[in-house]
Amino acid sequence: MKAESAKSKVLICQNEPGSIDYTYMGEAKTTGQTLVIPTARYASSGYHAANNGYQYHVRPDALEIDAPDGSVVSYEPWTSYDTYE
């Protein structure tokens, strides 16, 4: 899965055929900062990953980033979204 919003680029790949784990790779377009999380999972029509208490939810419509307290830090609708089978 490959997606892009005004602020972020995200790539999600299955770790190996048949695995339930995926790798989340994100990049902040404004700073170039990257984040790689090798333990993302697919559920509820999207991919979900956690890092340092933050939750990253990648759905077909947007990227949502939640803080450790559950508040929404960022909600970013996709400008492009592609899945590869």
PDB file of N, CA, C and O in Angstrom, chain B, residues numbered from 101:
ATOM      1  N   MET B 101       0.829  -1.152   0.000  1.00  0.00           N
ATOM      2  CA  MET B 101       0.000   0.000   0.000  1.00  0.00           C
ATOM      3  C   MET B 101       0.887   1.233   0.000  1.00  0.00           C
ATOM      4  O   MET B 101       1.871   1.294   0.737  1.00  0.00           O
ATOM      5  N   LYS B 102       0.550   2.198  -0.810  1.00  0.00           N
ATOM      6  CA  LYS B 102       1.310   3.425  -0.923  1.00  0.00           C
ATOM      7  C   LYS B 102       0.320   4.581  -0.929  1.00  0.00           C
ATOM      8  O   LYS B 102      -0.649   4.574  -1.688  1.00  0.00           O
ATOM      9  N   ALA B 103       0.569   5.578  -0.078  1.00  0.00           N
ATOM     10  CA  ALA B 103      -0.354   6.704  -0.003  1.00  0.00           C
ATOM     11  C   ALA B 103       0.408   7.986   0.289  1.00  0.00           C
ATOM     12  O   ALA B 103       1.528   7.970   0.799  1.00  0.00           O
ATOM     13  N   GLU B 104      -0.239   9.105  -0.054  1.00  0.00           N
ATOM     14  CA  GLU B 104       0.368  10.402   0.178  1.00  0.00           C
ATOM     15  C   GLU B 104      -0.709  11.404   0.542  1.00  0.00           C
ATOM     16  O   GLU B 104      -1.777  11.440  -0.069  1.00  0.00           O
ATOM     17  N   SER B 105      -0.416  12.222   1.552  1.00  0.00           N
ATOM     18  CA  SER B 105      -1.286  13.330   1.943  1.00  0.00           C
ATOM     19  C   SER B 105      -0.511  14.626   1.713  1.00  0.00           C
ATOM     20  O   SER B 105       0.607  14.594   1.201  1.00  0.00           O
ATOM     21  N   ALA B 106      -1.080  15.738   2.078  1.00  0.00           N
ATOM     22  CA  ALA B 106      -0.371  17.014   1.946  1.00  0.00           C
ATOM     23  C   ALA B 106       0.867  17.049   2.847  1.00  0.00           C
ATOM     24  O   ALA B 106       1.833  17.748   2.542  1.00  0.00           O
ATOM     25  N   LYS B 107       0.843  16.290   3.965  1.00  0.00           N
ATOM     26  CA  LYS B 107       1.927  16.343   4.939  1.00  0.00           C
ATOM     27  C   LYS B 107       2.804  15.094   4.996  1.00  0.00           C
ATOM     28  O   LYS B 107       3.937  15.166   5.472  1.00  0.00           O
ATOM     29  N   SER B 108       2.302  13.945   4.520  1.00  0.00           N
ATOM     30  CA  SER B 108       3.000  12.676   4.740  1.00  0.00           C
ATOM     31  C   SER B 108       3.008  11.782   3.515  1.00  0.00           C
ATOM     32  O   SER B 108       2.162  11.889   2.627  1.00  0.00           O
ATOM     33  N   LYS B 109       4.002  10.888   3.499  1.00  0.00           N
ATOM     34  CA  LYS B 109       4.051   9.775   2.553  1.00  0.00           C
ATOM     35  C   LYS B 109       4.099   8.509   3.392  1.00  0.00           C
ATOM     36  O   LYS B 109       4.821   8.450   4.388  1.00  0.00           O
ATOM     37  N   VAL B 110       3.333   7.491   2.997  1.00  0.00           N
ATOM     38  CA  VAL B 110       3.291   6.236   3.744  1.00  0.00           C
ATOM     39  C   VAL B 110       3.400   5.069   2.778  1.00  0.00           C
ATOM     40  O   VAL B 110       2.777   5.059   1.716  1.00  0.00           O
ATOM     41  N   LEU B 111       4.205   4.083   3.165  1.00  0.00           N
ATOM     42  CA  LEU B 111       4.333   2.840   2.426  1.00  0.00           C
ATOM     43  C   LEU B 111       4.170   1.710   3.423  1.00  0.00           C
ATOM     44  O   LEU B 111       4.804   1.718   4.479  1.00  0.00           O
ATOM     45  N   ILE B 112       3.330   0.739   3.104  1.00  0.00           N
ATOM     46  CA  ILE B 112       3.140  -0.418   3.975  1.00  0.00           C
ATOM     47  C   ILE B 112       3.354  -1.678   3.153  1.00  0.00           C
ATOM     48  O   ILE B 112       2.752  -1.861   2.095  1.00  0.00           O
ATOM     49  N   CYS B 113       4.231  -2.550   3.664  1.00  0.00           N
ATOM     50  CA  CYS B 113       4.555  -3.796   2.978  1.00  0.00           C
ATOM     51  C   CYS B 113       4.427  -4.963   3.948  1.00  0.00           C
ATOM     52  O   CYS B 113       4.759  -4.846   5.127  1.00  0.00           O
ATOM     53  N   GLN B 114       3.940  -6.092   3.431  1.00  0.00           N
ATOM     54  CA  GLN B 114       3.885  -7.305   4.245  1.00  0.00           C
ATOM     55  C   GLN B 114       5.308  -7.787   4.493  1.00  0.00           C
ATOM     56  O   GLN B 114       6.123  -7.808   3.570  1.00  0.00           O
ATOM     57  N   ASN B 115       5.615  -8.170   5.716  1.00  0.00           N
ATOM     58  CA  ASN B 115       6.983  -8.558   6.061  1.00  0.00           C
ATOM     59  C   ASN B 115       7.458  -9.778   5.283  1.00  0.00           C
ATOM     60  O   ASN B 115       8.602  -9.812   4.828  1.00  0.00           O
ATOM     61  N   GLU B 116       6.604 -10.770   5.125  1.00  0.00           N
ATOM     62  CA  GLU B 116       6.913 -11.940   4.301  1.00  0.00           C
ATOM     63  C   GLU B 116       5.595 -12.589   3.919  1.00  0.00           C
ATOM     64  O   GLU B 116       4.608 -12.400   4.630  1.00  0.00           O
ATOM     65  N   PRO B 117       5.531 -13.342   2.836  1.00  0.00           N
ATOM     66  CA  PRO B 117       4.277 -13.969   2.425  1.00  0.00           C
ATOM     67  C   PRO B 117       3.652 -14.780   3.561  1.00  0.00           C
ATOM     68  O   PRO B 117       4.322 -15.590   4.202  1.00  0.00           O
ATOM     69  N   GLY B 118       2.383 -14.554   3.796  1.00  0.00           N
ATOM     70  CA  GLY B 118       1.660 -15.280   4.827  1.00  0.00           C
ATOM     71  C   GLY B 118       1.780 -14.682   6.219  1.00  0.00           C
ATOM     72  O   GLY B 118       1.088 -15.121   7.137  1.00  0.00           O
ATOM     73  N   SER B 119       2.642 -13.691   6.396  1.00  0.00           N
ATOM     74  CA  SER B 119       2.834 -13.065   7.702  1.00  0.00           C
ATOM     75  C   SER B 119       1.645 -12.168   8.056  1.00  0.00           C
ATOM     76  O   SER B 119       1.006 -11.595   7.174  1.00  0.00           O
ATOM     77  N   ILE B 120       1.355 -12.053   9.352  1.00  0.00           N
ATOM     78  CA  ILE B 120       0.323 -11.110   9.795  1.00  0.00           C
ATOM     79  C   ILE B 120       0.938  -9.747  10.121  1.00  0.00           C
ATOM     80  O   ILE B 120       0.216  -8.793  10.411  1.00  0.00           O
ATOM     81  N   ASP B 121       2.261  -9.656  10.073  1.00  0.00           N
ATOM     82  CA  ASP B 121       2.949  -8.394  10.347  1.00  0.00           C
ATOM     83  C   ASP B 121       3.272  -7.658   9.053  1.00  0.00           C
ATOM     84  O   ASP B 121       3.603  -8.256   8.030  1.00  0.00           O
ATOM     85  N   TYR B 122       3.161  -6.336   9.142  1.00  0.00           N
ATOM     86  CA  TYR B 122       3.483  -5.439   8.036  1.00  0.00           C
ATOM     87  C   TYR B 122       4.467  -4.404   8.549  1.00  0.00           C
ATOM     88  O   TYR B 122       4.555  -4.164   9.753  1.00  0.00           O
ATOM     89  N   THR B 123       5.199  -3.797   7.645  1.00  0.00           N
ATOM     90  CA  THR B 123       6.084  -2.709   8.023  1.00  0.00           C
ATOM     91  C   THR B 123       5.474  -1.402   7.545  1.00  0.00           C
ATOM     92  O   THR B 123       5.149  -1.231   6.370  1.00  0.00           O
ATOM     93  N   TYR B 124       5.330  -0.492   8.492  1.00  0.00           N
ATOM     94  CA  TYR B 124       4.863   0.872   8.225  1.00  0.00           C
ATOM     95  C   TYR B 124       6.097   1.740   8.017  1.00  0.00           C
ATOM     96  O   TYR B 124       6.984   1.775   8.869  1.00  0.00           O
ATOM     97  N   MET B 125       6.155   2.436   6.894  1.00  0.00           N
ATOM     98  CA  MET B 125       7.232   3.380   6.630  1.00  0.00           C
ATOM     99  C   MET B 125       6.586   4.727   6.310  1.00  0.00           C
ATOM    100  O   MET B 125       5.850   4.859   5.332  1.00  0.00           O
ATOM    101  N   GLY B 126       6.869   5.712   7.140  1.00  0.00           N
ATOM    102  CA  GLY B 126       6.282   7.025   6.949  1.00  0.00           C
ATOM    103  C   GLY B 126       7.346   8.093   6.826  1.00  0.00           C
ATOM    104  O   GLY B 126       8.442   7.966   7.371  1.00  0.00           O
ATOM    105  N   GLU B 127       7.010   9.145   6.103  1.00  0.00           N
ATOM    106  CA  GLU B 127       7.912  10.280   5.949  1.00  0.00           C
ATOM    107  C   GLU B 127       7.104  11.563   6.066  1.00  0.00           C
ATOM    108  O   GLU B 127       6.079  11.720   5.402  1.00  0.00           O
ATOM    109  N   ALA B 128       7.566  12.482   6.916  1.00  0.00           N
ATOM    110  CA  ALA B 128       6.976  13.814   7.022  1.00  0.00           C
ATOM    111  C   ALA B 128       7.522  14.653   5.866  1.00  0.00           C
ATOM    112  O   ALA B 128       8.731  14.861   5.767  1.00  0.00           O
ATOM    113  N   LYS B 129       6.643  15.131   5.001  1.00  0.00           N
ATOM    114  CA  LYS B 129       7.090  15.860   3.819  1.00  0.00           C
ATOM    115  C   LYS B 129       7.713  17.210   4.167  1.00  0.00           C
ATOM    116  O   LYS B 129       8.554  17.712   3.421  1.00  0.00           O
ATOM    117  N   THR B 130       7.310  17.800   5.288  1.00  0.00           N
ATOM    118  CA  THR B 130       7.841  19.112   5.654  1.00  0.00           C
ATOM    119  C   THR B 130       9.253  19.048   6.217  1.00  0.00           C
ATOM    120  O   THR B 130      10.048  19.963   6.004  1.00  0.00           O
ATOM    121  N   THR B 131       9.574  17.966   6.941  1.00  0.00           N
ATOM    122  CA  THR B 131      10.890  17.867   7.595  1.00  0.00           C
ATOM    123  C   THR B 131      11.785  16.787   7.016  1.00  0.00           C
ATOM    124  O   THR B 131      13.000  16.818   7.215  1.00  0.00           O
ATOM    125  N   GLY B 132      11.200  15.828   6.299  1.00  0.00           N
ATOM    126  CA  GLY B 132      11.960  14.695   5.784  1.00  0.00           C
ATOM    127  C   GLY B 132      12.191  13.620   6.831  1.00  0.00           C
ATOM    128  O   GLY B 132      12.824  12.602   6.548  1.00  0.00           O
ATOM    129  N   GLN B 133      11.679  13.838   8.043  1.00  0.00           N
ATOM    130  CA  GLN B 133      11.834  12.843   9.112  1.00  0.00           C
ATOM    131  C   GLN B 133      11.098  11.562   8.729  1.00  0.00           C
ATOM    132  O   GLN B 133       9.982  11.604   8.210  1.00  0.00           O
ATOM    133  N   THR B 134      11.743  10.417   8.994  1.00  0.00           N
ATOM    134  CA  THR B 134      11.147   9.135   8.648  1.00  0.00           C
ATOM    135  C   THR B 134      10.881   8.307   9.902  1.00  0.00           C
ATOM    136  O   THR B 134      11.486   8.515  10.954  1.00  0.00           O
ATOM    137  N   LEU B 135       9.957   7.366   9.752  1.00  0.00           N
ATOM    138  CA  LEU B 135       9.602   6.455  10.832  1.00  0.00           C
ATOM    139  C   LEU B 135       9.343   5.087  10.222  1.00  0.00           C
ATOM    140  O   LEU B 135       8.591   4.962   9.256  1.00  0.00           O
ATOM    141  N   VAL B 136       9.971   4.060  10.791  1.00  0.00           N
ATOM    142  CA  VAL B 136       9.760   2.686  10.334  1.00  0.00           C
ATOM    143  C   VAL B 136       9.289   1.867  11.525  1.00  0.00           C
ATOM    144  O   VAL B 136       9.953   1.818  12.561  1.00  0.00           O
ATOM    145  N   ILE B 137       8.123   1.215  11.367  1.00  0.00           N
ATOM    146  CA  ILE B 137       7.563   0.369  12.416  1.00  0.00           C
ATOM    147  C   ILE B 137       7.315  -1.010  11.801  1.00  0.00           C
ATOM    148  O   ILE B 137       6.420  -1.152  10.967  1.00  0.00           O
ATOM    149  N   PRO B 138       8.088  -2.032  12.194  1.00  0.00           N
ATOM    150  CA  PRO B 138       7.983  -3.352  11.562  1.00  0.00           C
ATOM    151  C   PRO B 138       6.863  -4.237  12.111  1.00  0.00           C
ATOM    152  O   PRO B 138       6.777  -5.411  11.751  1.00  0.00           O
ATOM    153  N   THR B 139       6.010  -3.695  12.973  1.00  0.00           N
ATOM    154  CA  THR B 139       4.986  -4.523  13.621  1.00  0.00           C
ATOM    155  C   THR B 139       3.567  -4.014  13.381  1.00  0.00           C
ATOM    156  O   THR B 139       2.701  -4.171  14.242  1.00  0.00           O
ATOM    157  N   ALA B 140       3.320  -3.414  12.232  1.00  0.00           N
ATOM    158  CA  ALA B 140       1.961  -2.967  11.903  1.00  0.00           C
ATOM    159  C   ALA B 140       1.071  -4.178  11.642  1.00  0.00           C
ATOM    160  O   ALA B 140       1.548  -5.240  11.242  1.00  0.00           O
ATOM    161  N   ARG B 141      -0.211  -4.006  11.872  1.00  0.00           N
ATOM    162  CA  ARG B 141      -1.183  -5.077  11.624  1.00  0.00           C
ATOM    163  C   ARG B 141      -2.355  -4.530  10.822  1.00  0.00           C
ATOM    164  O   ARG B 141      -2.647  -3.334  10.860  1.00  0.00           O
ATOM    165  N   TYR B 142      -3.024  -5.429  10.090  1.00  0.00           N
ATOM    166  CA  TYR B 142      -4.219  -5.052   9.339  1.00  0.00           C
ATOM    167  C   TYR B 142      -5.443  -5.465  10.141  1.00  0.00           C
ATOM    168  O   TYR B 142      -5.541  -6.609  10.585  1.00  0.00           O
ATOM    169  N   ALA B 143      -6.375  -4.538  10.327  1.00  0.00           N
ATOM    170  CA  ALA B 143      -7.651  -4.812  11.008  1.00  0.00           C
ATOM    171  C   ALA B 143      -8.598  -3.655  10.747  1.00  0.00           C
ATOM    172  O   ALA B 143      -8.169  -2.525  10.514  1.00  0.00           O
ATOM    173  N   SER B 144      -9.883  -3.946  10.790  1.00  0.00           N
ATOM    174  CA  SER B 144     -10.905  -2.888  10.652  1.00  0.00           C
ATOM    175  C   SER B 144     -10.669  -1.998   9.431  1.00  0.00           C
ATOM    176  O   SER B 144     -10.699  -0.772   9.542  1.00  0.00           O
ATOM    177  N   SER B 145     -10.440  -2.601   8.287  1.00  0.00           N
ATOM    178  CA  SER B 145     -10.267  -1.891   7.017  1.00  0.00           C
ATOM    179  C   SER B 145      -9.088  -0.942   6.986  1.00  0.00           C
ATOM    180  O   SER B 145      -9.114   0.058   6.270  1.00  0.00           O
ATOM    181  N   GLY B 146      -8.043  -1.248   7.765  1.00  0.00           N
ATOM    182  CA  GLY B 146      -6.872  -0.397   7.729  1.00  0.00           C
ATOM    183  C   GLY B 146      -5.687  -1.035   8.412  1.00  0.00           C
ATOM    184  O   GLY B 146      -5.788  -2.116   8.990  1.00  0.00           O
ATOM    185  N   TYR B 147      -4.567  -0.353   8.336  1.00  0.00           N
ATOM    186  CA  TYR B 147      -3.339  -0.803   8.972  1.00  0.00           C
ATOM    187  C   TYR B 147      -3.119   0.038  10.230  1.00  0.00           C
ATOM    188  O   TYR B 147      -3.397   1.237  10.252  1.00  0.00           O
ATOM    189  N   HIS B 148      -2.620  -0.610  11.262  1.00  0.00           N
ATOM    190  CA  HIS B 148      -2.448   0.063  12.542  1.00  0.00           C
ATOM    191  C   HIS B 148      -1.062  -0.259  13.083  1.00  0.00           C
ATOM    192  O   HIS B 148      -0.632  -1.413  13.088  1.00  0.00           O
ATOM    193  N   ALA B 149      -0.367   0.792  13.542  1.00  0.00           N
ATOM    194  CA  ALA B 149       0.978   0.631  14.079  1.00  0.00           C
ATOM    195  C   ALA B 149       1.127   1.514  15.305  1.00  0.00           C
ATOM    196  O   ALA B 149       0.459   2.540  15.432  1.00  0.00           O
ATOM    197  N   ALA B 150       2.014   1.103  16.207  1.00  0.00           N
ATOM    198  CA  ALA B 150       2.254   1.867  17.424  1.00  0.00           C
ATOM    199  C   ALA B 150       3.749   2.140  17.582  1.00  0.00           C
ATOM    200  O   ALA B 150       4.590   1.304  17.254  1.00  0.00           O
ATOM    201  N   ASN B 151       4.056   3.341  18.098  1.00  0.00           N
ATOM    202  CA  ASN B 151       5.451   3.717  18.341  1.00  0.00           C
ATOM    203  C   ASN B 151       5.495   4.752  19.463  1.00  0.00           C
ATOM    204  O   ASN B 151       4.920   5.834  19.342  1.00  0.00           O
ATOM    205  N   ASN B 152       6.183   4.411  20.561  1.00  0.00           N
ATOM    206  CA  ASN B 152       6.332   5.325  21.694  1.00  0.00           C
ATOM    207  C   ASN B 152       4.997   5.878  22.198  1.00  0.00           C
ATOM    208  O   ASN B 152       4.900   7.048  22.566  1.00  0.00           O
ATOM    209  N   GLY B 153       3.981   5.032  22.212  1.00  0.00           N
ATOM    210  CA  GLY B 153       2.672   5.437  22.706  1.00  0.00           C
ATOM    211  C   GLY B 153       1.776   6.073  21.665  1.00  0.00           C
ATOM    212  O   GLY B 153       0.579   6.230  21.905  1.00  0.00           O
ATOM    213  N   TYR B 154       2.312   6.440  20.530  1.00  0.00           N
ATOM    214  CA  TYR B 154       1.514   7.024  19.449  1.00  0.00           C
ATOM    215  C   TYR B 154       0.940   5.910  18.587  1.00  0.00           C
ATOM    216  O   TYR B 154       1.592   4.889  18.368  1.00  0.00           O
ATOM    217  N   GLN B 155      -0.260   6.106  18.108  1.00  0.00           N
ATOM    218  CA  GLN B 155      -0.934   5.138  17.251  1.00  0.00           C
ATOM    219  C   GLN B 155      -1.071   5.735  15.848  1.00  0.00           C
ATOM    220  O   GLN B 155      -1.474   6.887  15.689  1.00  0.00           O
ATOM    221  N   TYR B 156      -0.736   4.945  14.848  1.00  0.00           N
ATOM    222  CA  TYR B 156      -0.839   5.358  13.450  1.00  0.00           C
ATOM    223  C   TYR B 156      -1.889   4.484  12.787  1.00  0.00           C
ATOM    224  O   TYR B 156      -1.744   3.263  12.738  1.00  0.00           O
ATOM    225  N   HIS B 157      -2.948   5.108  12.276  1.00  0.00           N
ATOM    226  CA  HIS B 157      -4.042   4.386  11.639  1.00  0.00           C
ATOM    227  C   HIS B 157      -4.078   4.786  10.163  1.00  0.00           C
ATOM    228  O   HIS B 157      -4.317   5.945   9.825  1.00  0.00           O
ATOM    229  N   VAL B 158      -3.838   3.818   9.304  1.00  0.00           N
ATOM    230  CA  VAL B 158      -3.812   4.053   7.863  1.00  0.00           C
ATOM    231  C   VAL B 158      -5.047   3.389   7.271  1.00  0.00           C
ATOM    232  O   VAL B 158      -5.142   2.164   7.200  1.00  0.00           O
ATOM    233  N   ARG B 159      -5.979   4.215   6.853  1.00  0.00           N
ATOM    234  CA  ARG B 159      -7.236   3.728   6.264  1.00  0.00           C
ATOM    235  C   ARG B 159      -7.316   4.196   4.816  1.00  0.00           C
ATOM    236  O   ARG B 159      -6.534   5.056   4.410  1.00  0.00           O
ATOM    237  N   PRO B 160      -8.232   3.660   4.036  1.00  0.00           N
ATOM    238  CA  PRO B 160      -8.309   4.064   2.631  1.00  0.00           C
ATOM    239  C   PRO B 160      -8.572   5.556   2.415  1.00  0.00           C
ATOM    240  O   PRO B 160      -8.273   6.085   1.344  1.00  0.00           O
ATOM    241  N   ASP B 161      -9.130   6.241   3.423  1.00  0.00           N
ATOM    242  CA  ASP B 161      -9.444   7.662   3.251  1.00  0.00           C
ATOM    243  C   ASP B 161      -8.405   8.603   3.840  1.00  0.00           C
ATOM    244  O   ASP B 161      -8.274   9.735   3.374  1.00  0.00           O
ATOM    245  N   ALA B 162      -7.653   8.160   4.865  1.00  0.00           N
ATOM    246  CA  ALA B 162      -6.760   9.094   5.545  1.00  0.00           C
ATOM    247  C   ALA B 162      -5.785   8.397   6.488  1.00  0.00           C
ATOM    248  O   ALA B 162      -5.929   7.217   6.805  1.00  0.00           O
ATOM    249  N   LEU B 163      -4.792   9.160   6.923  1.00  0.00           N
ATOM    250  CA  LEU B 163      -3.874   8.784   7.996  1.00  0.00           C
ATOM    251  C   LEU B 163      -4.324   9.523   9.249  1.00  0.00           C
ATOM    252  O   LEU B 163      -4.507  10.740   9.222  1.00  0.00           O
ATOM    253  N   GLU B 164      -4.502   8.792  10.345  1.00  0.00           N
ATOM    254  CA  GLU B 164      -4.811   9.412  11.628  1.00  0.00           C
ATOM    255  C   GLU B 164      -3.705   9.036  12.610  1.00  0.00           C
ATOM    256  O   GLU B 164      -3.353   7.865  12.751  1.00  0.00           O
ATOM    257  N   ILE B 165      -3.167  10.045  13.283  1.00  0.00           N
ATOM    258  CA  ILE B 165      -2.137   9.822  14.295  1.00  0.00           C
ATOM    259  C   ILE B 165      -2.710  10.247  15.633  1.00  0.00           C
ATOM    260  O   ILE B 165      -3.150  11.384  15.801  1.00  0.00           O
ATOM    261  N   ASP B 166      -2.700   9.312  16.594  1.00  0.00           N
ATOM    262  CA  ASP B 166      -3.240   9.574  17.926  1.00  0.00           C
ATOM    263  C   ASP B 166      -2.107   9.621  18.949  1.00  0.00           C
ATOM    264  O   ASP B 166      -1.174   8.820  18.899  1.00  0.00           O
ATOM    265  N   ALA B 167      -2.207  10.577  19.879  1.00  0.00           N
ATOM    266  CA  ALA B 167      -1.238  10.722  20.959  1.00  0.00           C
ATOM    267  C   ALA B 167      -1.458   9.642  22.012  1.00  0.00           C
ATOM    268  O   ALA B 167      -2.491   8.974  22.007  1.00  0.00           O
ATOM    269  N   PRO B 168      -0.490   9.465  22.918  1.00  0.00           N
ATOM    270  CA  PRO B 168      -0.647   8.464  23.977  1.00  0.00           C
ATOM    271  C   PRO B 168      -1.916   8.646  24.818  1.00  0.00           C
ATOM    272  O   PRO B 168      -2.448   7.669  25.345  1.00  0.00           O
ATOM    273  N   ASP B 169      -2.403   9.883  24.950  1.00  0.00           N
ATOM    274  CA  ASP B 169      -3.623  10.119  25.724  1.00  0.00           C
ATOM    275  C   ASP B 169      -4.901   9.877  24.921  1.00  0.00           C
ATOM    276  O   ASP B 169      -6.002  10.058  25.443  1.00  0.00           O
ATOM    277  N   GLY B 170      -4.764   9.468  23.650  1.00  0.00           N
ATOM    278  CA  GLY B 170      -5.913   9.166  22.808  1.00  0.00           C
ATOM    279  C   GLY B 170      -6.394  10.330  21.956  1.00  0.00           C
ATOM    280  O   GLY B 170      -7.272  10.151  21.112  1.00  0.00           O
ATOM    281  N   SER B 171      -5.838  11.519  22.161  1.00  0.00           N
ATOM    282  CA  SER B 171      -6.250  12.660  21.345  1.00  0.00           C
ATOM    283  C   SER B 171      -5.667  12.536  19.938  1.00  0.00           C
ATOM    284  O   SER B 171      -4.612  11.935  19.740  1.00  0.00           O
ATOM    285  N   VAL B 172      -6.367  13.111  18.977  1.00  0.00           N
ATOM    286  CA  VAL B 172      -5.917  13.069  17.589  1.00  0.00           C
ATOM    287  C   VAL B 172      -4.883  14.169  17.367  1.00  0.00           C
ATOM    288  O   VAL B 172      -5.180  15.355  17.507  1.00  0.00           O
ATOM    289  N   VAL B 173      -3.674  13.760  17.023  1.00  0.00           N
ATOM    290  CA  VAL B 173      -2.585  14.701  16.739  1.00  0.00           C
ATOM    291  C   VAL B 173      -2.703  15.219  15.317  1.00  0.00           C
ATOM    292  O   VAL B 173      -2.479  16.399  15.051  1.00  0.00           O
ATOM    293  N   SER B 174      -3.059  14.317  14.402  1.00  0.00           N
ATOM    294  CA  SER B 174      -3.143  14.679  12.992  1.00  0.00           C
ATOM    295  C   SER B 174      -4.153  13.793  12.281  1.00  0.00           C
ATOM    296  O   SER B 174      -4.216  12.588  12.524  1.00  0.00           O
ATOM    297  N   TYR B 175      -4.940  14.398  11.402  1.00  0.00           N
ATOM    298  CA  TYR B 175      -5.844  13.668  10.526  1.00  0.00           C
ATOM    299  C   TYR B 175      -5.566  14.194   9.129  1.00  0.00           C
ATOM    300  O   TYR B 175      -5.800  15.368   8.840  1.00  0.00           O
ATOM    301  N   GLU B 176      -5.063  13.314   8.259  1.00  0.00           N
ATOM    302  CA  GLU B 176      -4.601  13.733   6.946  1.00  0.00           C
ATOM    303  C   GLU B 176      -5.293  12.944   5.833  1.00  0.00           C
ATOM    304  O   GLU B 176      -4.940  11.790   5.592  1.00  0.00           O
ATOM    305  N   PRO B 177      -6.255  13.537   5.163  1.00  0.00           N
ATOM    306  CA  PRO B 177      -6.876  12.853   4.014  1.00  0.00           C
ATOM    307  C   PRO B 177      -5.832  12.622   2.916  1.00  0.00           C
ATOM    308  O   PRO B 177      -4.953  13.454   2.691  1.00  0.00           O
ATOM    309  N   TRP B 178      -5.946  11.498   2.251  1.00  0.00           N
ATOM    310  CA  TRP B 178      -5.005  11.158   1.188  1.00  0.00           C
ATOM    311  C   TRP B 178      -5.250  11.986  -0.063  1.00  0.00           C
ATOM    312  O   TRP B 178      -6.393  12.262  -0.427  1.00  0.00           O
ATOM    313  N   THR B 179      -4.167  12.375  -0.713  1.00  0.00           N
ATOM    314  CA  THR B 179      -4.263  12.960  -2.047  1.00  0.00           C
ATOM    315  C   THR B 179      -4.062  11.867  -3.095  1.00  0.00           C
ATOM    316  O   THR B 179      -4.482  12.006  -4.244  1.00  0.00           O
ATOM    317  N   SER B 180      -3.401  10.758  -2.674  1.00  0.00           N
ATOM    318  CA  SER B 180      -3.310   9.562  -3.519  1.00  0.00           C
ATOM    319  C   SER B 180      -3.239   8.344  -2.614  1.00  0.00           C
ATOM    320  O   SER B 180      -2.697   8.404  -1.510  1.00  0.00           O
ATOM    321  N   TYR B 181      -3.794   7.238  -3.094  1.00  0.00           N
ATOM    322  CA  TYR B 181      -3.840   5.994  -2.325  1.00  0.00           C
ATOM    323  C   TYR B 181      -3.873   4.835  -3.299  1.00  0.00           C
ATOM    324  O   TYR B 181      -4.799   4.725  -4.102  1.00  0.00           O
ATOM    325  N   ASP B 182      -2.870   3.966  -3.239  1.00  0.00           N
ATOM    326  CA  ASP B 182      -2.792   2.809  -4.144  1.00  0.00           C
ATOM    327  C   ASP B 182      -2.519   1.549  -3.355  1.00  0.00           C
ATOM    328  O   ASP B 182      -1.702   1.544  -2.435  1.00  0.00           O
ATOM    329  N   THR B 183      -3.204   0.484  -3.720  1.00  0.00           N
ATOM    330  CA  THR B 183      -2.913  -0.825  -3.142  1.00  0.00           C
ATOM    331  C   THR B 183      -2.388  -1.714  -4.242  1.00  0.00           C
ATOM    332  O   THR B 183      -2.762  -1.576  -5.407  1.00  0.00           O
ATOM    333  N   TYR B 184      -1.522  -2.620  -3.864  1.00  0.00           N
ATOM    334  CA  TYR B 184      -0.935  -3.555  -4.827  1.00  0.00           C
ATOM    335  C   TYR B 184      -1.204  -4.967  -4.328  1.00  0.00           C
ATOM    336  O   TYR B 184      -0.873  -5.305  -3.192  1.00  0.00           O
ATOM    337  N   GLU B 185      -1.777  -5.753  -5.142  1.00  0.00           N
ATOM    338  CA  GLU B 185      -2.094  -7.152  -4.778  1.00  0.00           C
ATOM    339  C   GLU B 185      -1.044  -8.069  -5.343  1.00  0.00           C
ATOM    340  O   GLU B 185      -1.119  -9.283  -5.155  1.00  0.00           O
TER     341      GLU B 185
END
